[in-house]
């Protein structure tokens, strides 16, 4: 692996103590904390160090830290719920009502203390402790004396994964969630259905996975690729979903499931052709990628379809305990509604002026279903086109102007504009591994202005946060998923967590040397385009 970093990477800093000059280790934390104060001294974790918790609610976080240190450094630390003693790591949940996720980390020669505003804050303090640990086994875990006060800039810090175009096993979904947790990200957007497949068991509709989870062939290689008649499929059972939910909960990650309607429904129509505006035509799951204006992928507005939506979204809301359900609402091929006499009659009967209004009718119907379950609807920014109620959350994937429109209309908005946060875009022009589009270099992800300009203070409060997305048309394997994710997840994490005045590309770039070592410690594949770019800069 390349081990050259070309920014200023001094590993020590000097302070004056009395008349002596003392060197302190440089602290490299991603995302950059709100405040860091280093002092002289250090604390070494050894095999007698005990992780102590003040509340049983913190036991999952304590065992998480213990497992990390044991797995990567070979130090099996015990966990206890009791008062503090020497040589310990103490985790305390203050529950003082301050910013959720905030924490204070104090390391002295006597031990380590993590005070969190809540359980999430304690967990994020643990992530900071982890970043002060060695990046390979065999090096003694000696942590510098430091006090860190920290809290997130945005409440929503998310990452998406498309498991439709290519399917990933539960073990990798868990690993993906671990990667988010290690970066203090707190939402996992699970894209479960699309034209190419339906990937989640529905006990109310078992036919969806019996037929809709399969496709006849596979496209291999970059666009347009080579078609192979190789049957492809897979889906997650309720038991597997519950297992992933529990795993994420222990890592302070909330899962947002997405079932995409009323477009991108070829997998639904392959199962139920009668739900189409052209029910007499043969249907099957999509074999290729893209937007299917050429093929009918929209639901017809019929009583059977609305019964289907009620059943499916009711079951989904019962299965996922989180507050949010994503309904898609993007790239709906409206020509099929325009060409359908039945659909046009439905629109006339219900006073819908155009197909955009019909799309909003679908969205509003599902919103009522999930609202009855106590849930909140999220949709891609196209849901604004026909109008939606203000309690709907808008996820802005197109130009930031669409996000700005949502914000000004009073919607909580998640910024995930594709030009800055779609990690399926290759990182550099010389990188052919993950797709034809791009580049989206690390620096551009870091520079993404999450809050649009020219907003009032009240309008800025509607920017809930930001998210990265990983679509998998050209990401068929777990190693390619990691390759697309790293190192750009680190840039996104600092962008959504750190205060604007703490962001510095030069400082972030200098921290990446250690971060790449962490990737190797985790066994994660990553792109080295950043190193190559810096090599070119240095040669000039």
LUMVOKE-969131 format. One record per residue (C-alpha): y, z negated, x negated. Coordinates in Angstrom, 3 decimals, always signed. Layout:
<drenvos>
DRENVO        y        z        x
DRENVO        Y        Z        X
...
</drenvos>
This chain:
<drenvos>
DRENVO        y        z        x
DRENVO   +0.000   +0.000   +0.000
DRENVO   +3.531   +0.640   -1.113
DRENVO   +5.175   -2.556   -2.251
DRENVO   +8.649   -1.385   -3.086
DRENVO  +11.603   -2.632   -1.087
DRENVO  +14.904   -1.166   -2.061
DRENVO  +17.453   -3.372   -0.425
DRENVO  +18.717   -6.553   -2.080
DRENVO  +15.716   -8.870   -1.840
DRENVO  +16.533  -11.951   -3.867
DRENVO  +13.808  -14.479   -3.098
DRENVO  +15.908  -17.545   -3.926
DRENVO  +19.387  -18.873   -3.334
DRENVO  +21.157  -21.512   -5.368
DRENVO  +22.979  -24.637   -4.209
DRENVO  +24.826  -27.287   -6.195
DRENVO  +23.323  -30.785   -5.857
DRENVO  +25.447  -33.221   -7.806
DRENVO  +25.868  -31.457  -11.132
DRENVO  +22.522  -29.656  -10.976
DRENVO  +21.915  -26.140   -9.781
DRENVO  +18.891  -26.083   -7.432
DRENVO  +17.163  -22.930   -6.286
DRENVO  +15.993  -22.722   -2.676
DRENVO  +13.438  -20.259   -1.357
DRENVO  +14.856  -17.525   +0.788
DRENVO  +13.975  -17.971   +4.455
DRENVO  +12.892  -14.709   +6.111
DRENVO  +12.636  -15.079   +9.877
DRENVO  +12.266  -12.176  +12.336
DRENVO  +13.973  -12.318  +14.760
DRENVO  +16.959  -13.829  +12.948
DRENVO  +17.634  -17.356  +14.294
DRENVO  +20.961  -18.501  +15.690
DRENVO  +21.486  -21.043  +12.889
DRENVO  +19.655  -21.908   +9.647
DRENVO  +20.540  -24.798   +7.347
DRENVO  +18.467  -25.281   +4.200
DRENVO  +18.272  -28.487   +2.207
DRENVO  +16.520  -29.551   -0.965
DRENVO  +12.871  -30.452   -0.589
DRENVO   +9.654  -29.098   +0.867
DRENVO   +6.602  -30.031   +2.892
DRENVO   +3.074  -28.947   +2.013
DRENVO   +0.443  -28.548   +4.706
DRENVO   -2.915  -29.836   +3.538
DRENVO   -6.286  -30.497   +5.107
DRENVO   -5.236  -33.977   +6.234
DRENVO   -2.166  -32.697   +8.068
DRENVO   -2.463  -33.319  +11.812
DRENVO   -0.754  -31.432  +14.614
DRENVO   +0.448  -34.003  +17.156
DRENVO   +1.794  -33.296  +20.629
DRENVO   +3.933  -35.466  +22.862
DRENVO   +2.688  -33.865  +26.080
DRENVO   -0.626  -32.334  +27.111
DRENVO   +1.288  -29.251  +28.300
DRENVO   +1.801  -28.439  +24.629
DRENVO   -1.881  -28.563  +23.684
DRENVO   -2.331  -24.754  +24.000
DRENVO   +0.558  -24.259  +21.561
DRENVO   -0.847  -26.873  +19.194
DRENVO   -4.288  -25.251  +19.179
DRENVO   -2.645  -21.840  +18.746
DRENVO   -0.969  -23.040  +15.533
DRENVO   -4.145  -24.737  +14.351
DRENVO   -6.194  -21.587  +14.973
DRENVO   -3.645  -19.406  +13.168
DRENVO   -3.578  -21.605  +10.051
DRENVO   -7.357  -21.865  +10.011
DRENVO   -8.000  -18.155  +10.639
DRENVO   -5.505  -16.736   +8.152
DRENVO   -5.150  -19.486   +5.530
DRENVO   -8.423  -21.409   +5.788
DRENVO   -6.931  -24.805   +6.655
DRENVO   -8.681  -26.326   +9.708
DRENVO   -6.080  -28.740  +11.114
DRENVO   -6.939  -31.222  +13.842
DRENVO   -4.850  -31.673  +17.005
DRENVO   -4.045  -35.058  +18.540
DRENVO   -2.003  -36.355  +21.450
DRENVO   -0.438  -39.548  +20.083
DRENVO   +2.636  -40.964  +18.379
DRENVO   +3.900  -39.517  +15.133
DRENVO   +2.481  -40.536  +11.774
DRENVO   +3.118  -39.314   +8.252
DRENVO   +1.841  -35.932   +7.088
DRENVO   +2.046  -34.401  +10.554
DRENVO   +3.426  -31.512  +12.544
DRENVO   +4.941  -32.962  +15.717
DRENVO   +5.586  -30.828  +18.796
DRENVO   +7.965  -32.272  +21.390
DRENVO   +9.020  -30.773  +24.730
DRENVO  +12.523  -32.068  +25.478
DRENVO  +12.778  -30.635  +29.032
DRENVO  +16.541  -30.966  +28.892
DRENVO  +17.462  -27.944  +31.016
DRENVO  +19.076  -25.911  +28.253
DRENVO  +18.332  -22.210  +27.629
DRENVO  +14.659  -21.482  +28.270
DRENVO  +12.891  -20.693  +25.015
DRENVO  +15.382  -22.565  +22.858
DRENVO  +14.135  -24.881  +20.107
DRENVO  +15.091  -26.856  +17.024
DRENVO  +12.800  -26.825  +14.010
DRENVO  +13.204  -29.493  +11.330
DRENVO  +11.170  -29.518   +8.127
DRENVO  +11.521  -32.422   +5.690
DRENVO   +9.263  -33.771   +2.916
DRENVO   +7.832  -36.094   +5.593
DRENVO   +6.680  -33.415   +8.008
DRENVO   +7.573  -30.782  +10.570
DRENVO   +9.121  -31.357  +13.991
DRENVO   +9.549  -28.766  +16.744
DRENVO  +11.778  -29.804  +19.640
DRENVO  +11.735  -27.284  +22.471
DRENVO  +13.965  -27.009  +25.513
DRENVO  +10.690  -26.325  +27.330
DRENVO   +7.099  -25.394  +26.534
DRENVO   +8.188  -21.845  +25.703
DRENVO  +10.729  -23.201  +23.219
DRENVO   +8.045  -25.225  +21.453
DRENVO   +5.858  -22.122  +21.233
DRENVO   +8.685  -20.057  +19.743
DRENVO   +9.378  -22.811  +17.247
DRENVO   +5.731  -22.485  +16.217
DRENVO   +6.249  -18.762  +15.641
DRENVO   +9.051  -19.632  +13.241
DRENVO   +6.785  -22.099  +11.422
DRENVO   +4.219  -19.297  +11.098
DRENVO   +6.821  -17.073   +9.442
DRENVO   +7.395  -19.743   +6.806
DRENVO   +3.688  -19.812   +5.919
DRENVO   +2.173  -17.767   +3.076
DRENVO   +1.272  -14.177   +3.853
DRENVO   -2.157  -14.387   +2.246
DRENVO   -4.909  -16.926   +1.794
DRENVO   -5.128  -18.864   -1.450
DRENVO   -1.411  -19.583   -1.687
DRENVO   -0.607  -23.212   -0.907
DRENVO   +1.302  -23.536   +2.394
DRENVO   +4.463  -25.137   +1.037
DRENVO   +7.333  -24.891   +3.531
DRENVO  +11.001  -25.282   +2.553
DRENVO  +13.107  -28.098   +3.975
DRENVO  +15.183  -26.514   +6.696
DRENVO  +16.762  -27.084  +10.087
DRENVO  +16.768  -24.135  +12.481
DRENVO  +18.482  -24.082  +15.850
DRENVO  +17.538  -21.075  +17.927
DRENVO  +17.402  -19.580  +21.412
DRENVO  +16.952  -16.056  +22.842
DRENVO  +19.816  -13.695  +23.640
DRENVO  +17.993  -12.181  +26.632
DRENVO  +15.610  -13.741  +29.141
DRENVO  +13.500  -10.554  +29.312
DRENVO  +11.919   -9.385  +26.066
DRENVO   +9.149   -6.960  +26.902
DRENVO   +6.631   -4.473  +25.610
DRENVO   +4.659   -1.908  +27.607
DRENVO   +1.232   -0.346  +27.085
DRENVO   -0.170   +2.702  +28.868
DRENVO   -3.940   +2.257  +29.262
DRENVO   -4.286   +5.280  +31.572
DRENVO   -4.044   +8.261  +29.244
DRENVO   -6.277   +6.346  +26.860
DRENVO   -8.254   +3.223  +27.632
DRENVO   -8.292   +0.124  +25.415
DRENVO  -10.830   -2.738  +25.490
DRENVO   -9.948   -6.272  +26.529
DRENVO  -10.215   -7.440  +22.910
DRENVO   -7.384   -5.107  +21.940
DRENVO   -5.267   -6.056  +24.959
DRENVO   -5.495   -9.642  +23.733
DRENVO   -4.565   -8.604  +20.211
DRENVO   -1.610   -6.649  +21.603
DRENVO   -0.443   -9.775  +23.440
DRENVO   -0.783  -11.738  +20.185
DRENVO   +1.475   -9.229  +18.465
DRENVO   +4.087   -9.758  +21.186
DRENVO   +3.807  -13.547  +20.924
DRENVO   +4.234  -13.460  +17.145
DRENVO   +7.549  -11.673  +17.758
DRENVO   +8.752  -14.098  +20.496
DRENVO   +8.375  -11.416  +23.176
DRENVO   +7.612  -12.782  +26.634
DRENVO   +6.662   -9.912  +29.003
DRENVO   +3.724   -7.504  +28.825
DRENVO   +4.124   -4.458  +31.087
DRENVO   +0.598   -3.176  +31.807
DRENVO   +0.661   +0.449  +33.004
DRENVO   -2.597   +0.637  +34.970
DRENVO   -2.515   +3.811  +37.091
DRENVO   -1.287   +7.373  +36.793
DRENVO   -2.426  +10.971  +37.306
DRENVO   -5.171  +10.686  +34.701
DRENVO   -6.904   +7.527  +35.941
DRENVO   -6.947   +4.318  +37.971
DRENVO   -7.764   +1.495  +35.551
DRENVO   -8.012   -1.681  +37.630
DRENVO  -10.719   -2.825  +40.013
DRENVO   -9.632   -3.123  +43.641
DRENVO  -12.129   -5.049  +45.715
DRENVO  -10.440   -3.751  +48.850
DRENVO  -10.944   -0.181  +47.621
DRENVO  -13.902   +0.011  +45.191
DRENVO  -13.846   +3.826  +45.373
DRENVO  -10.691   +3.854  +43.232
DRENVO  -12.584   +2.933  +40.084
DRENVO  -15.816   +4.605  +41.132
DRENVO  -14.064   +7.993  +41.205
DRENVO  -10.482   +7.555  +40.089
DRENVO  -11.186   +5.899  +36.726
DRENVO  -12.964   +9.008  +35.391
DRENVO  -11.817  +12.413  +34.231
DRENVO  -13.915  +15.420  +33.348
DRENVO  -12.587  +16.094  +29.883
DRENVO  -10.390  +15.015  +27.032
DRENVO   -7.507  +16.659  +25.189
DRENVO   -7.800  +16.193  +21.435
DRENVO   -5.054  +16.874  +18.937
DRENVO   -1.317  +17.354  +19.331
DRENVO   +0.307  +19.477  +22.014
DRENVO   -1.074  +21.637  +23.487
DRENVO   -4.264  +20.238  +21.984
DRENVO   -7.847  +21.312  +22.412
DRENVO   -9.667  +20.672  +25.683
DRENVO  -13.180  +19.305  +25.435
DRENVO  -15.480  +18.789  +28.452
DRENVO  -16.069  +15.202  +27.377
DRENVO  -16.258  +12.721  +30.303
DRENVO  -13.741   +9.904  +29.795
DRENVO  -13.268   +6.663  +31.721
DRENVO  -13.007   +2.912  +31.913
DRENVO  -11.362   +0.169  +33.962
DRENVO  -10.716   -3.573  +34.019
DRENVO  -12.590   -5.870  +36.404
DRENVO  -10.956   -8.805  +38.182
DRENVO  -12.735  -11.154  +35.803
DRENVO  -11.377   -9.321  +32.772
DRENVO   -7.863   -9.281  +34.210
DRENVO   -8.003  -13.033  +34.849
DRENVO   -9.210  -13.551  +31.279
DRENVO   -6.244  -11.587  +29.925
DRENVO   -3.803  -13.424  +32.209
DRENVO   -5.030  -16.818  +30.963
DRENVO   -4.842  -15.625  +27.360
DRENVO   -1.269  -14.423  +27.840
DRENVO   -0.217  -17.636  +29.587
DRENVO   -1.178  -19.709  +26.548
DRENVO   +1.110  -17.464  +24.515
DRENVO   +4.080  -17.699  +26.894
DRENVO   +3.639  -14.063  +27.922
DRENVO   +3.943  -12.996  +31.560
DRENVO   +2.053   -9.867  +32.608
DRENVO   +3.721   -7.291  +34.847
DRENVO   +1.122   -4.905  +36.320
DRENVO   +2.180   -1.389  +37.271
DRENVO   +0.627   +0.760  +39.982
DRENVO   +2.642   +3.969  +40.086
DRENVO   +3.599   +5.329  +43.517
DRENVO   +4.451   +7.545  +45.412
DRENVO   +4.122  +10.161  +42.644
DRENVO   +1.784  +10.190  +39.643
DRENVO   -1.054   +9.654  +42.150
DRENVO   -3.609  +12.326  +41.223
DRENVO   -6.212   +9.628  +40.545
DRENVO   -5.628   +8.265  +44.051
DRENVO   -5.863  +11.737  +45.573
DRENVO   -9.037  +12.479  +43.610
DRENVO  -10.514   +9.491  +45.434
DRENVO   -8.856  +10.081  +48.808
DRENVO   -7.916  +13.788  +49.233
DRENVO   -6.842  +13.011  +52.789
DRENVO   -3.878  +11.037  +51.409
DRENVO   -2.358  +14.296  +50.132
DRENVO   +0.097  +16.668  +51.798
DRENVO   -2.555  +19.340  +51.115
DRENVO   -5.741  +17.496  +52.127
DRENVO   -7.907  +20.612  +52.350
DRENVO   -7.434  +21.519  +48.688
DRENVO   -9.880  +20.106  +46.090
DRENVO   -8.533  +17.208  +44.021
DRENVO   -9.461  +15.609  +40.707
DRENVO   -7.879  +13.378  +38.110
DRENVO   -5.540  +15.158  +35.711
DRENVO   -7.051  +16.597  +32.543
DRENVO   -3.798  +17.146  +30.656
DRENVO   -0.489  +15.387  +30.074
DRENVO   +2.929  +15.950  +31.565
DRENVO   +4.724  +16.028  +34.905
DRENVO   +2.635  +17.741  +37.537
DRENVO   +5.035  +19.781  +39.665
DRENVO   +2.364  +22.457  +39.522
DRENVO   -0.258  +20.117  +40.985
DRENVO   +0.087  +17.956  +44.042
DRENVO   +0.373  +14.330  +42.926
DRENVO   +2.362  +12.716  +45.760
DRENVO   +1.224  +10.556  +48.642
DRENVO   +1.765  +11.807  +52.180
DRENVO   +3.622   +9.502  +54.600
DRENVO   +0.700   +8.825  +56.937
DRENVO   -0.583   +5.619  +58.574
DRENVO   -3.714   +5.724  +56.388
DRENVO   -1.596   +5.870  +53.223
DRENVO   +0.582   +2.941  +54.250
DRENVO   -2.525   +0.922  +55.122
DRENVO   -3.840   +1.754  +51.649
DRENVO   -0.591   +0.627  +49.989
DRENVO   -0.562   -2.636  +51.922
DRENVO   -4.135   -3.467  +50.938
DRENVO   -3.784   -2.528  +47.276
DRENVO   -0.451   -4.231  +46.595
DRENVO   -1.508   -7.332  +48.511
DRENVO   -4.597   -7.650  +46.338
DRENVO   -2.609   -6.938  +43.173
DRENVO   -0.065   -9.626  +44.100
DRENVO   -2.861  -12.149  +44.661
DRENVO   -4.538  -11.273  +41.359
DRENVO   -1.475  -11.537  +39.102
DRENVO   +0.326  -14.914  +39.231
DRENVO   +3.557  -13.615  +37.692
DRENVO   +6.702  -13.055  +39.717
DRENVO   +6.973   -9.294  +39.198
DRENVO   +5.076   -6.207  +40.365
DRENVO   +5.991   -2.770  +38.992
DRENVO   +5.677   +0.111  +41.464
DRENVO   +6.622   +3.038  +39.237
DRENVO   +8.694   +5.341  +41.454
DRENVO   +9.346   +7.873  +38.690
DRENVO   +8.969  +11.643  +38.376
DRENVO   +7.945  +12.209  +41.966
DRENVO   +7.287  +15.938  +42.570
DRENVO   +9.210  +16.278  +45.835
DRENVO   +8.388  +19.951  +46.357
DRENVO   +5.122  +18.916  +48.013
DRENVO   +6.997  +16.917  +50.641
DRENVO   +9.393  +19.817  +51.136
DRENVO   +6.492  +22.201  +51.787
DRENVO   +4.678  +19.856  +54.191
DRENVO   +5.417  +20.229  +57.905
DRENVO   +3.867  +16.831  +58.599
DRENVO   +6.112  +15.200  +56.016
DRENVO   +9.227  +16.926  +57.292
DRENVO   +8.429  +15.747  +60.806
DRENVO   +7.982  +12.187  +59.522
DRENVO  +11.387  +12.350  +57.830
DRENVO  +13.026  +13.635  +61.013
DRENVO  +11.393  +10.929  +63.141
DRENVO  +12.515   +8.167  +60.772
DRENVO  +16.013   +9.530  +60.159
DRENVO  +15.438  +10.259  +56.460
DRENVO  +18.058  +12.737  +55.273
DRENVO  +16.126  +14.080  +52.280
DRENVO  +13.083  +13.569  +50.044
DRENVO  +14.940  +11.002  +47.931
DRENVO  +15.302   +8.897  +51.049
DRENVO  +11.576   +9.341  +51.708
DRENVO  +10.783   +8.081  +48.224
DRENVO  +12.932   +5.011  +48.941
DRENVO  +11.036   +4.559  +52.200
DRENVO   +7.805   +4.248  +50.198
DRENVO   +9.424   +1.855  +47.723
DRENVO  +10.890   -0.295  +50.485
DRENVO   +7.527   -0.456  +52.261
DRENVO   +5.791   -1.767  +49.148
DRENVO   +8.698   -4.125  +48.465
DRENVO   +8.147   -5.761  +51.839
DRENVO   +4.428   -6.111  +51.110
DRENVO   +4.950   -7.869  +47.798
DRENVO   +7.920   -9.888  +49.098
DRENVO   +5.567  -11.358  +51.687
DRENVO   +3.501  -12.545  +48.705
DRENVO   +6.559  -14.108  +47.083
DRENVO   +6.869  -11.352  +44.453
DRENVO   +9.768   -9.224  +43.208
DRENVO   +9.674   -5.446  +42.817
DRENVO  +10.439   -3.585  +39.593
DRENVO  +10.718   +0.203  +39.445
DRENVO  +11.776   +2.936  +37.055
DRENVO  +15.408   +4.020  +37.451
DRENVO  +14.558   +6.876  +39.863
DRENVO  +14.178   +4.278  +42.617
DRENVO  +17.984   +4.242  +42.782
DRENVO  +18.159   +7.874  +43.940
DRENVO  +17.530   +7.147  +47.609
DRENVO  +18.891   +3.609  +47.512
DRENVO  +17.037   +0.286  +47.218
DRENVO  +17.934   -3.306  +48.025
DRENVO  +19.695   -5.349  +45.366
DRENVO  +16.784   -7.722  +44.878
DRENVO  +14.827   -4.883  +43.233
DRENVO  +14.830   -4.871  +39.428
DRENVO  +15.550   -1.510  +37.781
DRENVO  +13.873   -0.452  +34.552
DRENVO  +16.099   +2.133  +32.847
DRENVO  +13.955   +4.650  +30.931
DRENVO  +16.242   +7.687  +31.007
DRENVO  +19.755   +7.841  +29.520
DRENVO  +21.638   +4.515  +29.410
DRENVO  +24.018   +5.930  +32.027
DRENVO  +21.300   +5.376  +34.633
DRENVO  +20.972   +1.772  +33.559
DRENVO  +24.726   +1.367  +33.737
DRENVO  +24.658   +2.739  +37.284
DRENVO  +22.006   +0.174  +38.249
DRENVO  +24.003   -2.652  +36.678
DRENVO  +27.188   -1.663  +38.473
DRENVO  +25.242   -1.534  +41.731
DRENVO  +24.285   -5.183  +41.194
DRENVO  +20.666   -4.795  +40.101
DRENVO  +19.058   -6.852  +37.366
DRENVO  +18.282   -4.174  +34.826
DRENVO  +15.826   -3.849  +31.942
DRENVO  +17.003   -1.402  +29.283
DRENVO  +14.199   +0.722  +27.832
DRENVO  +15.925   +4.039  +27.261
DRENVO  +13.349   +6.417  +25.813
DRENVO  +15.499   +7.683  +22.946
DRENVO  +15.590   +4.173  +21.426
DRENVO  +12.541   +2.318  +22.661
DRENVO   +9.630   +4.726  +23.279
DRENVO   +7.269   +4.008  +20.417
DRENVO   +5.078   +7.015  +21.232
DRENVO   +7.837   +8.999  +19.509
DRENVO   +6.874   +9.492  +15.885
DRENVO   +8.836   +7.405  +13.420
DRENVO   +9.747  +10.233  +11.066
DRENVO   +9.670  +14.033  +11.080
DRENVO   +6.952  +14.006   +8.420
DRENVO   +4.695  +11.758  +10.496
DRENVO   +2.228  +13.791  +12.574
DRENVO   -0.105  +10.985  +13.563
DRENVO   +1.072  +10.002  +17.048
DRENVO   +2.692  +12.976  +18.762
DRENVO   +5.035  +15.925  +18.614
DRENVO   +8.238  +14.207  +19.780
DRENVO  +10.744  +12.227  +17.740
DRENVO  +11.752  +10.947  +15.344
DRENVO  +12.569   +7.381  +16.331
DRENVO  +13.098   +5.584  +13.012
DRENVO  +13.143   +1.827  +12.541
DRENVO  +16.898   +1.726  +12.023
DRENVO  +17.568   +3.487  +15.338
DRENVO  +15.446   +0.933  +17.231
DRENVO  +17.388   -1.839  +15.503
DRENVO  +20.743   -0.222  +16.325
DRENVO  +20.007   +0.206  +20.060
DRENVO  +22.993   -1.118  +22.029
DRENVO  +21.211   -2.942  +24.826
DRENVO  +24.338   -3.803  +26.799
DRENVO  +26.181   -0.614  +27.834
DRENVO  +29.876   -0.453  +27.037
DRENVO  +32.781   -0.821  +29.501
DRENVO  +31.101   -3.483  +31.634
DRENVO  +32.787   -6.547  +33.056
DRENVO  +31.498   -9.995  +32.169
DRENVO  +29.850  -10.248  +35.588
DRENVO  +28.225   -6.831  +35.176
DRENVO  +26.900   -7.748  +31.726
DRENVO  +25.072  -10.674  +33.320
DRENVO  +22.865   -8.153  +35.168
DRENVO  +21.410   -6.911  +31.860
DRENVO  +18.194   -8.891  +32.031
DRENVO  +16.931   -7.672  +28.669
DRENVO  +15.111   -4.784  +27.024
DRENVO  +11.624   -3.415  +26.485
DRENVO   +9.694   -1.092  +24.235
DRENVO   +7.187   +1.356  +25.720
DRENVO   +4.008   +2.796  +24.238
DRENVO   +2.683   +5.789  +26.156
DRENVO   -0.685   +6.905  +24.884
DRENVO   -1.094  +10.641  +25.448
DRENVO   -1.416  +11.040  +21.668
DRENVO   -2.592   +7.492  +20.927
DRENVO   -6.355   +7.555  +21.602
DRENVO   -7.396   +4.717  +19.263
DRENVO   -6.452   +1.107  +18.596
DRENVO   -5.364   +1.848  +15.034
DRENVO   -2.958   +4.534  +16.249
DRENVO   -1.559   +2.093  +18.795
DRENVO   -0.845   -0.379  +15.994
DRENVO   +0.525   +2.426  +13.824
DRENVO   +2.983   +3.310  +16.603
DRENVO   +3.870   -0.331  +17.238
DRENVO   +4.590   -1.450  +13.688
DRENVO   +7.097   -1.920  +12.200
DRENVO   +9.317   -0.949  +15.142
DRENVO   +8.259   -3.938  +17.256
DRENVO   +9.936   -6.164  +14.653
DRENVO  +13.232   -4.299  +15.044
DRENVO  +13.060   -4.486  +18.824
DRENVO  +12.243   -8.207  +18.691
DRENVO  +15.311   -9.019  +16.620
DRENVO  +17.453   -6.835  +18.859
DRENVO  +16.488   -8.670  +22.057
DRENVO  +16.427  -12.193  +20.591
DRENVO  +19.185  -12.587  +18.013
DRENVO  +22.913  -12.946  +18.780
DRENVO  +24.925   -9.819  +18.061
DRENVO  +26.847  -11.567  +15.286
DRENVO  +23.562  -12.423  +13.560
DRENVO  +22.324   -8.855  +13.461
DRENVO  +22.525   -7.122  +10.083
DRENVO  +20.523   -4.011   +9.205
DRENVO  +20.755   -4.787   +5.476
DRENVO  +19.434   -8.318   +5.943
DRENVO  +16.741   -7.132   +8.352
DRENVO  +15.618   -4.433   +5.903
DRENVO  +15.382   -7.025   +3.135
DRENVO  +13.165   -9.193   +5.349
DRENVO  +10.755   -6.346   +5.995
DRENVO   +9.028   -6.749   +2.619
DRENVO   +7.523  -10.038   +3.784
DRENVO   +6.976   -8.674   +7.275
DRENVO   +4.825   -5.841   +5.937
DRENVO   +2.750   -8.438   +4.116
DRENVO   +2.244  -10.206   +7.440
DRENVO   +1.033   -6.968   +9.012
DRENVO   -1.572   -6.751   +6.258
DRENVO   -2.532  -10.403   +6.762
DRENVO   -3.122   -9.685  +10.460
DRENVO   -5.154   -6.595   +9.593
DRENVO   -2.726   -4.403  +11.542
DRENVO   -2.188   -0.732  +10.755
DRENVO   +1.469   +0.197  +10.318
DRENVO   +3.677   +3.118   +9.423
DRENVO   +5.157   +3.242   +5.918
DRENVO   +7.927   +5.694   +6.826
DRENVO  +10.479   +2.952   +6.201
DRENVO   +9.328   +2.615   +2.597
DRENVO   +9.462   +6.374   +2.044
DRENVO  +12.970   +6.561   +3.515
DRENVO  +14.192   +3.801   +1.227
DRENVO  +12.575   +5.537   -1.768
DRENVO  +14.656   +8.631   -1.022
DRENVO  +17.801   +6.525   -0.695
DRENVO  +17.190   +4.855   -4.053
DRENVO  +16.495   +8.149   -5.827
DRENVO  +19.854   +9.486   -4.679
</drenvos>
